[in-house]
Each structure stands twice: as structure tokens, then as C-alpha cells.
Amino acid sequence: SATFPLDVDADDDTLFKVYEMVKMIANFLNVNNYEIVKAKYAQNNQNHQFTLDENITLRLDGPMNDCYQKTSHLELKGEGGREFERRNPDKSWVNFILFMAELNASFKRIDLAIDDFKGDAVTLGFLQEKILKRQYTSVFRSYPTPHGYLDSGLTLQFGTTESPIQLVIYDKFKEQKKKKKETDKTYWVRY
């Protein structure tokens, strides 16, 4: 998730700049014109929203930033990162970050997911027990927060949504089952 200014001068046609930016970002992400869908409504106080892929959303012409520039927002959610990799075998994440830096983007959120498919070293039950007994050390100012239950899908949250860094550990296997998504895994915990 990144926010960047929409470079519009007083003499510019904002709508033209919006479509120019959509075309440039879609081109970089290797999204075809026929795949771009304009949403009827835009979120986050933006005036225009486009879906470039099922998991890639671009919002443009939003609130002013501290430099009095209109803002825009690019979000790769869910499988958006994998989609970027699939569509762009010739590009790396360094290319993506450099591209966003050229747009003067500030990253609001970067997720790093580590999947455990075995549970042979640490399990959610083990972590929950350590948290309940307060047998841990933490760099976070707040106490870890458990959500849910082991049998129905436990999530352990370290840090708050306002923290600059947050760690969330959850039962991805049970999450997928609740969403009625097929998986070939029998154990899946995501960090």
C-alpha cells in the first residue's frame, strides 16, 4: 500500500492526468487496457478508483497532502504481490520500489508473510500458552492480543494498528476453511 501525489498543475486537466497515471501504472504492472475496470465509487476520499486486477486497486485525485498536492493510492492486497510477480517475470520487487520512488510514493504498509506448513517447532497453542503465562519478552509497548480460539481459528496480534511495526500470527488453514477455499494443506500458520 503506497500513497503518492497526483502531479496536477493549475493549468492541467485533472481527469486527463488521472487517466494518464492509470495507463502508466497499468503499463508498469503489465496489466492490459481491457483488464482495467473503473469503479462506480471511490474509497478513502479519492475521486476515482480503478481495479487493475482482482487484487490491485488504484485510487486517484484524493485529499491534499502536506505539500498541497492531490494524493493517489496504490494497493496490492491478498494475492496482489503474487500477481505482480506472475505478470512481470522480468521485474523484481526492487524494480517496483524504484518505480514507486519515481512517483514520490510513501509506503503506508508493507507486509511480509512467512508461512509455516509443519508446526514442528512452534505452534499457535504453544505461543498462546506463553502469552497467557506472560513468559515472553517483546519490543512492543502493548501486550499481545489474542483473537478467537484455537479450535476455530486463533490470531495473535503484537502491536496495535497504530504501531509502526505490527506482528500478526494466525491460523491461515482455518481462515481458508471459513472462506470455503480449497487448500491442499493440513496445517498452515502465517506470521
N, C-alpha and C positions, 0 to 999 in steps of 0.2 A: 504494500500500500504506500503510495507516494503522492505528494502534493507538489504542484509546480505552477508557476504563473502562466497565464494566457497572455502572450505578448501582443497587446492591442493598444495602438495609439489612438488619440482623439479623432484622427482622420480616417482610421481603419473601419471597415465594415466588420462588426463583431461576428456575425453569422458566417461570413466568408472565412475568418480566422478560425472559427470553431471547426468547420469542415476541412480546412487545410490541416489543422492539428490532428483530426481524426484520420485523415489519409496518411499523414506522416507516421503516426504511431502504428496504424494497421500495417503499413508497409514494413516497418522495422520488425514487427511481431510476425510477419509473414501471414497476415490474415487477408483473404480475398475480399474485394468490394462487395460481392454478393452475400458474404457472411456477416456483414455489419448490419446491425439492427438498431434503429433509433427507438428509444423507449418513449412511451406516451408522456410519462412524467419523469422528472429527475429527482434524485435524493440529495441529502446533505446541502441543501440551499444552493444547489447548482441549477443552471437553466437548461442544460442539455445533457442527456445521458445516452450512451451507446453501449451495446453488448457486442464485443468483438469476437467473442467465443462464449460458450456456456459459462466459463469461469473467469472471463476477463471483462471488466467493466471500466468504461471511460466516462467521466463526468467533467463537463466544461462550463466555463463562464459563471463562476461562483463568487462568493464573497471576496472582498478585498483583503489582501494580506497586509503586513506591516509597512510594505513599500507602496501601498495604494495601487496594487496590480490585481486584476481579477485572477482567481485561482482555478485550477483544474486538478483532477484527482484520477489516478490510475490504480486499479485494484485487481490483483491476481488472487483469486480465492479458491479454496478447495484444490482442485487439480490444475489450477491455472499455471503453476510453476512447471508441472509435467507437460502441460500443453505447449508452453513456450519452448521447452527442450525438444519436444516432438516435432514442432513446426520449424525449428531452427537448429538443425544438427551442426551447422557451420558456425553457430554463435555460442558463447559461454555466458555465465552469469556476470562475468567481468564486463563483457560487451553490453549487457543490459544495464548495469550500473553506470557505465560510462555514458551510454545513451541518455539515461535519466539525468545524469550530471550536466549534460549539454542543455537540458531543458531547465536547469537550475532547480531540480527537484530536491525536496527534503523527504526523507523516508519516515513515515509515521509508524510503520510496523514492518518488521522483518521476522518471519517465522522460520525456525529451524526445527525440523521434525526428525526424531530418531525413533525407529520402530524396533520393539523387542518382540520377536516371534516365538521365544522359547520360555522365558521366565525362569531360567535356571540359576540366575544369580540373585535377582531382586524381583519380588512380586508386589502387587498393589497391597495385598494383605500385610506383608512384611512392613512396607512403608507406613501403612495406616497404623499399625501397632506402635511403631517408633514415634509417630506423631502424637498419638493418644497418650503415650507414656512420657512424652517430651524428651526423648532420647535422641536428640539431633542438635546440630548447630546450623545456623542459617545466616546468610548475608542479607536477608530480607528483614525489614523492620516489623512487619506484621507476622502473626502466627500463620502457619499453613492452614488453609481452609479445606476441609473435606466436603464434597457434594455427592449425594447419592449413597448407594450401598454396594458392598462387594458383589452380592448376588444379582443386582440389577444394573450395575454399571457405576463404578466409583470414579470420581475425579478428585485429584488433589491439586490445589492451587497455592502456589508460593508467590507472594507479592500480590498487589491489587492491580486493578485495571489502570490506575494512575501511576503505578511504578514504572520507572524507565526500563526495567527488565522484569519479566514475569516467567515463571516456570509452571507449566500445567502438565500433569501426568494423568492420563485417563485410559479407560478400558475401551480401546478402539474396536475390538471384536464385538463387544456388547452394543456399542454405538451403531455399528453396521447392521447388527441383527435387529435393533429397534427400528432402523430406517428400512428394514426389509431388503437390504442389499446383500447380494451373494458374496461370499468370501471363501477361499479355499483354506483359510487359517483356522486353527482351533484355539490359538492363543495370540493376542495382539494387544500390546500396551504401547501407547505412544507417549513419548517425552517431548 
